[in-house]
Amino acid sequence: MKGWELANQALLWNDLFLILIHATLIYFLGWQAFTRVHFPILLCFGTIAIWFLCAAPT
């Protein structure tokens, strides 16, 4: 299980780094500008994800 513990720790550090990056962007750009950039991206990829989920063979 040592390998999984190392992988989980690496994943935790990656998540914390992403949170730090996003918090920094929100701090410097403002939440409105951050949302204006990220919302269309999330909407497009969310639509594609649902499309693939519904089109997947059962």
WOURCOR-V238959 format. One record per backbone hydrogen bond with DSSP energy under -0.5 kcal/mol. CO is the residue of the C=O (numbers start at 1). NH is the residue of the N-H. Records with the same first field share a line. If there is no record, write none. Layout:
CO=NH, NH
This chain:
1=5
2=6
3=7
4=8
5=9
6=10
7=11
8=12
9=13
10=14
11=15
12=16
13=17
14=18
15=19
16=20
17=21
18=22
19=23
20=24
21=25
22=26
23=27
24=28
25=29, 30
26=30
30=34
31=35
32=36
33=37
34=38
35=39
37=41
38=42
39=43
40=44
41=45
42=46
43=47
44=48
45=49
46=50
47=51
48=52
49=53
50=54
51=55
52=56
